[in-house]
Amino acid sequence: MTMDFSHTPARGRRRRFQSGVMFAICVGFTAFILLILALVVGYLVSIGLRSMNWAMFTQNPIPPGMKGYPGGMAHAIVGTTILVGLSSLVGLPVGLLTGIYLAEYDAMSRLATPVRFIADVLAGVPSIVVAILGYELLVVPLGHYNGWAGSLALAFIMIPIVARTTEEMLRLVPSSYREAAIALGATKARTILGIVLPAATGSVITGVMLAVARVAGETAPLLFTALGSRFFTVNPNEPFPSLTVQIFNYATGPYPAQKSEAWAAILLLIFLIFLLNLSVRYFTRQRR
């Protein structure tokens, strides 16, 4: 049996050429996406910075025609922080425990498959649907808009995202880690808490941050539940202010000064989310 190597160099050159072309295409599309991102961020920064001032962090909105108009968004900044914090207190534990259940107890329960399916469906539900459900289930029975309803609506959006992300990240942890821990006498719970979760901490934190960033930018659920307020308040039992609702009201209003402040608030919201991501990643890395 003989083998013909006469075309091997030509075939190798052709394959290298095809590989180079595909690599160039990938680099080109990556550069295109990064360029679009840079243009959007640059445009936002150029407009938002012109309207950014110290009053935005220290004052509440001032009605048109009054001294100091348009005022600031101190009430909305604090309100968004409280709403995201309350929703995280509910959404993160439930989502994390659901993700652990789906990843670690899948073979032991018949509930895992329907729970996974429901989480996938809920993750794709439009936020306006969550807004209407929150209004009917949380606002109508209480008879008034309130911050608790807004927080629960945001938690409802957060739970399936955290659950599915946590499940996928835990499944990436090698099975040998679990087997070694069990071989040394560790219980199932001890293995999960002491071995599996620490091994996937960085990836799980990334999923958590995606969920937090998602709910921090939601407007529709808060319009139907928390409604918004022009006054400074930390009482979730009444209509509650938020940056996204304030941005919506200003951006759709007739006053140019309010539209300019809406751009500054958008830039501020993005900066706060970016700062939160950096802080969590830094402290998580230090712990590991």
MIMIBA-853586 format. One record per residue (C-alpha): z, y, x; residue number from 1; chain; residue in one letter. Coordinates in nm, 3 decimals. Layout:
# residues N
+---------+---------+---------+-----+-------+-----+
:       Z :       Y :       X :   n : chain : res :
+---------+---------+---------+-----+-------+-----+
:       Z :       Y :       X : NUM :     A :   A :
...
+---------+---------+---------+-----+-------+-----+
# end
This chain:
# residues 288
+---------+---------+---------+-----+-------+-----+
:       Z :       Y :       X :   n : chain : res :
+---------+---------+---------+-----+-------+-----+
:   0.000 :   0.000 :   0.000 :   1 :     A :   M :
:  -0.103 :   0.337 :   0.142 :   2 :     A :   T :
:   0.017 :   0.687 :   0.051 :   3 :     A :   M :
:  -0.200 :   0.997 :   0.060 :   4 :     A :   D :
:  -0.026 :   1.299 :   0.211 :   5 :     A :   F :
:  -0.344 :   1.508 :   0.243 :   6 :     A :   S :
:  -0.249 :   1.745 :  -0.039 :   7 :     A :   H :
:   0.122 :   1.773 :   0.033 :   8 :     A :   T :
:   0.113 :   2.111 :   0.220 :   9 :     A :   P :
:  -0.105 :   2.267 :  -0.053 :  10 :     A :   A :
:   0.119 :   2.132 :  -0.326 :  11 :     A :   R :
:   0.425 :   2.267 :  -0.145 :  12 :     A :   G :
:   0.269 :   2.612 :  -0.111 :  13 :     A :   R :
:   0.180 :   2.613 :  -0.480 :  14 :     A :   R :
:   0.534 :   2.518 :  -0.579 :  15 :     A :   R :
:   0.681 :   2.784 :  -0.354 :  16 :     A :   R :
:   0.444 :   3.039 :  -0.505 :  17 :     A :   F :
:   0.541 :   2.938 :  -0.860 :  18 :     A :   Q :
:   0.909 :   2.953 :  -0.767 :  19 :     A :   S :
:   0.863 :   3.298 :  -0.616 :  20 :     A :   G :
:   0.681 :   3.422 :  -0.926 :  21 :     A :   V :
:   0.954 :   3.296 :  -1.160 :  22 :     A :   M :
:   1.223 :   3.446 :  -0.938 :  23 :     A :   F :
:   1.041 :   3.782 :  -0.942 :  24 :     A :   A :
:   1.016 :   3.767 :  -1.322 :  25 :     A :   I :
:   1.389 :   3.696 :  -1.353 :  26 :     A :   C :
:   1.472 :   3.983 :  -1.117 :  27 :     A :   V :
:   1.237 :   4.213 :  -1.307 :  28 :     A :   G :
:   1.393 :   4.139 :  -1.646 :  29 :     A :   F :
:   1.743 :   4.173 :  -1.499 :  30 :     A :   T :
:   1.653 :   4.512 :  -1.355 :  31 :     A :   A :
:   1.502 :   4.613 :  -1.690 :  32 :     A :   F :
:   1.821 :   4.527 :  -1.879 :  33 :     A :   I :
:   2.036 :   4.705 :  -1.621 :  34 :     A :   L :
:   1.811 :   5.010 :  -1.645 :  35 :     A :   L :
:   1.849 :   5.023 :  -2.023 :  36 :     A :   I :
:   2.226 :   4.990 :  -1.986 :  37 :     A :   L :
:   2.234 :   5.266 :  -1.724 :  38 :     A :   A :
:   2.026 :   5.496 :  -1.946 :  39 :     A :   L :
:   2.249 :   5.438 :  -2.249 :  40 :     A :   V :
:   2.571 :   5.488 :  -2.051 :  41 :     A :   V :
:   2.428 :   5.790 :  -1.869 :  42 :     A :   G :
:   2.316 :   5.951 :  -2.195 :  43 :     A :   Y :
:   2.655 :   5.887 :  -2.352 :  44 :     A :   L :
:   2.841 :   6.026 :  -2.052 :  45 :     A :   V :
:   2.621 :   6.336 :  -2.032 :  46 :     A :   S :
:   2.683 :   6.422 :  -2.399 :  47 :     A :   I :
:   3.041 :   6.302 :  -2.429 :  48 :     A :   G :
:   3.176 :   6.476 :  -2.120 :  49 :     A :   L :
:   3.056 :   6.816 :  -2.243 :  50 :     A :   R :
:   3.277 :   6.783 :  -2.551 :  51 :     A :   S :
:   3.575 :   6.625 :  -2.377 :  52 :     A :   M :
:   3.880 :   6.850 :  -2.346 :  53 :     A :   N :
:   4.257 :   6.825 :  -2.324 :  54 :     A :   W :
:   4.303 :   6.919 :  -2.689 :  55 :     A :   A :
:   4.135 :   6.595 :  -2.786 :  56 :     A :   M :
:   4.436 :   6.403 :  -2.656 :  57 :     A :   F :
:   4.710 :   6.637 :  -2.780 :  58 :     A :   T :
:   4.597 :   6.775 :  -3.117 :  59 :     A :   Q :
:   4.512 :   6.641 :  -3.460 :  60 :     A :   N :
:   4.193 :   6.742 :  -3.646 :  61 :     A :   P :
:   4.180 :   7.103 :  -3.761 :  62 :     A :   I :
:   3.980 :   7.197 :  -4.073 :  63 :     A :   P :
:   3.667 :   7.413 :  -4.031 :  64 :     A :   P :
:   3.736 :   7.785 :  -4.029 :  65 :     A :   G :
:   4.088 :   7.758 :  -3.892 :  66 :     A :   M :
:   4.198 :   7.858 :  -3.543 :  67 :     A :   K :
:   4.148 :   7.582 :  -3.287 :  68 :     A :   G :
:   3.878 :   7.402 :  -3.487 :  69 :     A :   Y :
:   3.779 :   7.116 :  -3.451 :  70 :     A :   P :
:   4.109 :   7.018 :  -3.289 :  71 :     A :   G :
:   4.151 :   6.672 :  -3.136 :  72 :     A :   G :
:   4.193 :   6.304 :  -3.206 :  73 :     A :   M :
:   4.545 :   6.228 :  -3.089 :  74 :     A :   A :
:   4.624 :   6.069 :  -3.425 :  75 :     A :   H :
:   4.320 :   5.842 :  -3.406 :  76 :     A :   A :
:   4.388 :   5.733 :  -3.046 :  77 :     A :   I :
:   4.742 :   5.629 :  -3.133 :  78 :     A :   V :
:   4.624 :   5.472 :  -3.458 :  79 :     A :   G :
:   4.360 :   5.258 :  -3.289 :  80 :     A :   T :
:   4.612 :   5.142 :  -3.029 :  81 :     A :   T :
:   4.857 :   5.036 :  -3.300 :  82 :     A :   I :
:   4.591 :   4.865 :  -3.513 :  83 :     A :   L :
:   4.450 :   4.667 :  -3.221 :  84 :     A :   V :
:   4.801 :   4.577 :  -3.108 :  85 :     A :   G :
:   4.908 :   4.453 :  -3.452 :  86 :     A :   L :
:   4.587 :   4.255 :  -3.499 :  87 :     A :   S :
:   4.630 :   4.099 :  -3.154 :  88 :     A :   S :
:   4.984 :   3.989 :  -3.241 :  89 :     A :   L :
:   4.835 :   3.784 :  -3.524 :  90 :     A :   V :
:   4.486 :   3.697 :  -3.403 :  91 :     A :   G :
:   4.548 :   3.597 :  -3.042 :  92 :     A :   L :
:   4.822 :   3.333 :  -3.095 :  93 :     A :   P :
:   4.638 :   3.179 :  -3.391 :  94 :     A :   V :
:   4.305 :   3.180 :  -3.208 :  95 :     A :   G :
:   4.449 :   3.039 :  -2.885 :  96 :     A :   L :
:   4.640 :   2.761 :  -3.061 :  97 :     A :   L :
:   4.331 :   2.674 :  -3.266 :  98 :     A :   T :
:   4.119 :   2.659 :  -2.952 :  99 :     A :   G :
:   4.374 :   2.435 :  -2.780 : 100 :     A :   I :
:   4.380 :   2.207 :  -3.082 : 101 :     A :   Y :
:   4.000 :   2.179 :  -3.091 : 102 :     A :   L :
:   3.973 :   2.113 :  -2.718 : 103 :     A :   A :
:   4.269 :   1.885 :  -2.657 : 104 :     A :   E :
:   4.330 :   1.703 :  -2.985 : 105 :     A :   Y :
:   3.972 :   1.658 :  -3.104 : 106 :     A :   D :
:   3.979 :   1.279 :  -3.069 : 107 :     A :   A :
:   4.314 :   1.247 :  -3.246 : 108 :     A :   M :
:   4.236 :   1.430 :  -3.569 : 109 :     A :   S :
:   3.967 :   1.437 :  -3.835 : 110 :     A :   R :
:   4.035 :   1.805 :  -3.896 : 111 :     A :   L :
:   3.878 :   1.919 :  -3.569 : 112 :     A :   A :
:   3.517 :   1.899 :  -3.687 : 113 :     A :   T :
:   3.563 :   2.098 :  -4.011 : 114 :     A :   P :
:   3.786 :   2.350 :  -3.835 : 115 :     A :   V :
:   3.519 :   2.399 :  -3.568 : 116 :     A :   R :
:   3.251 :   2.441 :  -3.834 : 117 :     A :   F :
:   3.460 :   2.696 :  -4.026 : 118 :     A :   I :
:   3.529 :   2.890 :  -3.705 : 119 :     A :   A :
:   3.156 :   2.904 :  -3.629 : 120 :     A :   D :
:   3.083 :   3.031 :  -3.979 : 121 :     A :   V :
:   3.357 :   3.293 :  -3.969 : 122 :     A :   L :
:   3.242 :   3.416 :  -3.627 : 123 :     A :   A :
:   2.903 :   3.497 :  -3.779 : 124 :     A :   G :
:   3.028 :   3.663 :  -4.099 : 125 :     A :   V :
:   2.921 :   4.031 :  -4.115 : 126 :     A :   P :
:   3.208 :   4.275 :  -4.086 : 127 :     A :   S :
:   3.123 :   4.433 :  -4.422 : 128 :     A :   I :
:   3.204 :   4.100 :  -4.588 : 129 :     A :   V :
:   3.542 :   4.096 :  -4.415 : 130 :     A :   V :
:   3.589 :   4.456 :  -4.530 : 131 :     A :   A :
:   3.529 :   4.372 :  -4.896 : 132 :     A :   I :
:   3.752 :   4.063 :  -4.878 : 133 :     A :   L :
:   4.025 :   4.266 :  -4.713 : 134 :     A :   G :
:   3.999 :   4.528 :  -4.985 : 135 :     A :   Y :
:   4.021 :   4.274 :  -5.266 : 136 :     A :   E :
:   4.293 :   4.056 :  -5.111 : 137 :     A :   L :
:   4.509 :   4.311 :  -4.927 : 138 :     A :   L :
:   4.451 :   4.657 :  -5.072 : 139 :     A :   V :
:   4.407 :   4.596 :  -5.444 : 140 :     A :   V :
:   4.729 :   4.390 :  -5.483 : 141 :     A :   P :
:   4.931 :   4.658 :  -5.301 : 142 :     A :   L :
:   4.764 :   4.941 :  -5.489 : 143 :     A :   G :
:   4.690 :   5.161 :  -5.186 : 144 :     A :   H :
:   4.518 :   5.165 :  -4.849 : 145 :     A :   Y :
:   4.743 :   5.080 :  -4.554 : 146 :     A :   N :
:   4.747 :   4.994 :  -4.186 : 147 :     A :   G :
:   4.874 :   4.640 :  -4.241 : 148 :     A :   W :
:   4.557 :   4.553 :  -4.433 : 149 :     A :   A :
:   4.345 :   4.700 :  -4.154 : 150 :     A :   G :
:   4.529 :   4.501 :  -3.888 : 151 :     A :   S :
:   4.494 :   4.173 :  -4.079 : 152 :     A :   L :
:   4.124 :   4.237 :  -4.137 : 153 :     A :   A :
:   4.073 :   4.288 :  -3.763 : 154 :     A :   L :
:   4.278 :   3.975 :  -3.689 : 155 :     A :   A :
:   4.054 :   3.780 :  -3.927 : 156 :     A :   F :
:   3.754 :   3.882 :  -3.713 : 157 :     A :   I :
:   3.937 :   3.806 :  -3.389 : 158 :     A :   M :
:   4.062 :   3.454 :  -3.465 : 159 :     A :   I :
:   3.731 :   3.257 :  -3.468 : 160 :     A :   P :
:   3.605 :   3.433 :  -3.154 : 161 :     A :   I :
:   3.920 :   3.354 :  -2.958 : 162 :     A :   V :
:   3.935 :   2.998 :  -3.095 : 163 :     A :   A :
:   3.579 :   2.899 :  -3.002 : 164 :     A :   R :
:   3.592 :   3.072 :  -2.664 : 165 :     A :   T :
:   3.924 :   2.907 :  -2.577 : 166 :     A :   T :
:   3.791 :   2.566 :  -2.679 : 167 :     A :   E :
:   3.478 :   2.597 :  -2.465 : 168 :     A :   E :
:   3.671 :   2.722 :  -2.162 : 169 :     A :   M :
:   3.931 :   2.444 :  -2.183 : 170 :     A :   L :
:   3.656 :   2.183 :  -2.204 : 171 :     A :   R :
:   3.528 :   2.306 :  -1.867 : 172 :     A :   L :
:   3.853 :   2.199 :  -1.699 : 173 :     A :   V :
:   3.789 :   1.863 :  -1.530 : 174 :     A :   P :
:   3.939 :   1.559 :  -1.703 : 175 :     A :   S :
:   4.083 :   1.447 :  -1.370 : 176 :     A :   S :
:   4.341 :   1.728 :  -1.397 : 177 :     A :   Y :
:   4.471 :   1.586 :  -1.723 : 178 :     A :   R :
:   4.464 :   1.228 :  -1.599 : 179 :     A :   E :
:   4.654 :   1.316 :  -1.282 : 180 :     A :   A :
:   4.925 :   1.500 :  -1.477 : 181 :     A :   A :
:   4.967 :   1.216 :  -1.726 : 182 :     A :   I :
:   4.976 :   0.964 :  -1.441 : 183 :     A :   A :
:   5.267 :   1.156 :  -1.292 : 184 :     A :   L :
:   5.458 :   1.128 :  -1.618 : 185 :     A :   G :
:   5.380 :   1.464 :  -1.781 : 186 :     A :   A :
:   5.361 :   1.483 :  -2.158 : 187 :     A :   T :
:   5.054 :   1.602 :  -2.343 : 188 :     A :   K :
:   5.208 :   1.941 :  -2.415 : 189 :     A :   A :
:   5.330 :   1.979 :  -2.057 : 190 :     A :   R :
:   4.984 :   1.895 :  -1.926 : 191 :     A :   T :
:   4.819 :   2.153 :  -2.149 : 192 :     A :   I :
:   5.067 :   2.433 :  -2.077 : 193 :     A :   L :
:   5.123 :   2.360 :  -1.709 : 194 :     A :   G :
:   4.783 :   2.235 :  -1.589 : 195 :     A :   I :
:   4.494 :   2.294 :  -1.828 : 196 :     A :   V :
:   4.569 :   2.648 :  -1.945 : 197 :     A :   L :
:   4.644 :   2.788 :  -1.596 : 198 :     A :   P :
:   4.321 :   2.634 :  -1.468 : 199 :     A :   A :
:   4.123 :   2.816 :  -1.738 : 200 :     A :   A :
:   4.323 :   3.140 :  -1.744 : 201 :     A :   T :
:   4.045 :   3.366 :  -1.618 : 202 :     A :   G :
:   3.787 :   3.233 :  -1.862 : 203 :     A :   S :
:   4.027 :   3.242 :  -2.157 : 204 :     A :   V :
:   4.123 :   3.601 :  -2.075 : 205 :     A :   I :
:   3.753 :   3.692 :  -2.076 : 206 :     A :   T :
:   3.718 :   3.550 :  -2.427 : 207 :     A :   G :
:   4.027 :   3.736 :  -2.540 : 208 :     A :   V :
:   3.892 :   4.062 :  -2.405 : 209 :     A :   M :
:   3.561 :   4.007 :  -2.585 : 210 :     A :   L :
:   3.751 :   3.963 :  -2.911 : 211 :     A :   A :
:   3.966 :   4.272 :  -2.851 : 212 :     A :   V :
:   3.659 :   4.479 :  -2.763 : 213 :     A :   A :
:   3.487 :   4.355 :  -3.078 : 214 :     A :   R :
:   3.769 :   4.455 :  -3.315 : 215 :     A :   V :
:   3.835 :   4.783 :  -3.133 : 216 :     A :   A :
:   3.483 :   4.895 :  -3.224 : 217 :     A :   G :
:   3.487 :   4.783 :  -3.589 : 218 :     A :   E :
:   3.453 :   5.047 :  -3.859 : 219 :     A :   T :
:   3.367 :   4.879 :  -4.191 : 220 :     A :   A :
:   3.686 :   4.670 :  -4.222 : 221 :     A :   P :
:   3.899 :   4.979 :  -4.161 : 222 :     A :   L :
:   3.705 :   5.194 :  -4.408 : 223 :     A :   L :
:   3.788 :   4.944 :  -4.683 : 224 :     A :   F :
:   4.147 :   4.868 :  -4.581 : 225 :     A :   T :
:   4.318 :   5.133 :  -4.365 : 226 :     A :   A :
:   4.079 :   5.407 :  -4.492 : 227 :     A :   L :
:   4.178 :   5.659 :  -4.226 : 228 :     A :   G :
:   4.386 :   5.975 :  -4.217 : 229 :     A :   S :
:   4.366 :   6.324 :  -4.068 : 230 :     A :   R :
:   4.741 :   6.325 :  -4.003 : 231 :     A :   F :
:   4.946 :   6.172 :  -3.723 : 232 :     A :   F :
:   5.134 :   5.866 :  -3.844 : 233 :     A :   T :
:   5.276 :   5.543 :  -3.706 : 234 :     A :   V :
:   5.369 :   5.400 :  -4.045 : 235 :     A :   N :
:   5.133 :   5.112 :  -4.135 : 236 :     A :   P :
:   5.247 :   5.128 :  -4.500 : 237 :     A :   N :
:   5.016 :   5.426 :  -4.565 : 238 :     A :   E :
:   4.650 :   5.513 :  -4.491 : 239 :     A :   P :
:   4.613 :   5.477 :  -4.119 : 240 :     A :   F :
:   4.393 :   5.670 :  -3.871 : 241 :     A :   P :
:   4.156 :   5.509 :  -3.621 : 242 :     A :   S :
:   3.899 :   5.626 :  -3.369 : 243 :     A :   L :
:   3.609 :   5.437 :  -3.523 : 244 :     A :   T :
:   3.664 :   5.578 :  -3.873 : 245 :     A :   V :
:   3.710 :   5.928 :  -3.731 : 246 :     A :   Q :
:   3.388 :   5.890 :  -3.533 : 247 :     A :   I :
:   3.207 :   5.774 :  -3.847 : 248 :     A :   F :
:   3.335 :   6.070 :  -4.050 : 249 :     A :   N :
:   3.246 :   6.323 :  -3.781 : 250 :     A :   Y :
:   2.908 :   6.173 :  -3.694 : 251 :     A :   A :
:   2.797 :   6.170 :  -4.059 : 252 :     A :   T :
:   2.942 :   6.513 :  -4.137 : 253 :     A :   G :
:   2.753 :   6.844 :  -4.152 : 254 :     A :   P :
:   2.938 :   7.029 :  -3.874 : 255 :     A :   Y :
:   2.787 :   7.038 :  -3.520 : 256 :     A :   P :
:   3.130 :   7.078 :  -3.358 : 257 :     A :   A :
:   3.250 :   6.757 :  -3.521 : 258 :     A :   Q :
:   2.936 :   6.572 :  -3.418 : 259 :     A :   K :
:   2.996 :   6.677 :  -3.056 : 260 :     A :   S :
:   3.354 :   6.557 :  -3.075 : 261 :     A :   E :
:   3.231 :   6.226 :  -3.216 : 262 :     A :   A :
:   3.027 :   6.174 :  -2.897 : 263 :     A :   W :
:   3.336 :   6.246 :  -2.688 : 264 :     A :   A :
:   3.537 :   5.998 :  -2.896 : 265 :     A :   A :
:   3.272 :   5.729 :  -2.844 : 266 :     A :   I :
:   3.294 :   5.783 :  -2.469 : 267 :     A :   L :
:   3.673 :   5.770 :  -2.488 : 268 :     A :   L :
:   3.668 :   5.444 :  -2.686 : 269 :     A :   L :
:   3.439 :   5.278 :  -2.434 : 270 :     A :   I :
:   3.655 :   5.402 :  -2.147 : 271 :     A :   F :
:   3.973 :   5.265 :  -2.309 : 272 :     A :   L :
:   3.814 :   4.923 :  -2.358 : 273 :     A :   I :
:   3.687 :   4.927 :  -1.999 : 274 :     A :   F :
:   4.032 :   5.025 :  -1.870 : 275 :     A :   L :
:   4.196 :   4.750 :  -2.074 : 276 :     A :   L :
:   3.958 :   4.490 :  -1.930 : 277 :     A :   N :
:   4.021 :   4.604 :  -1.573 : 278 :     A :   L :
:   4.399 :   4.605 :  -1.622 : 279 :     A :   S :
:   4.414 :   4.257 :  -1.771 : 280 :     A :   V :
:   4.186 :   4.112 :  -1.504 : 281 :     A :   R :
:   4.390 :   4.275 :  -1.228 : 282 :     A :   Y :
:   4.728 :   4.150 :  -1.349 : 283 :     A :   F :
:   4.585 :   3.806 :  -1.427 : 284 :     A :   T :
:   4.442 :   3.779 :  -1.077 : 285 :     A :   R :
:   4.770 :   3.887 :  -0.922 : 286 :     A :   Q :
:   4.954 :   3.620 :  -1.121 : 287 :     A :   R :
:   4.713 :   3.346 :  -1.015 : 288 :     A :   R :
+---------+---------+---------+-----+-------+-----+
# end
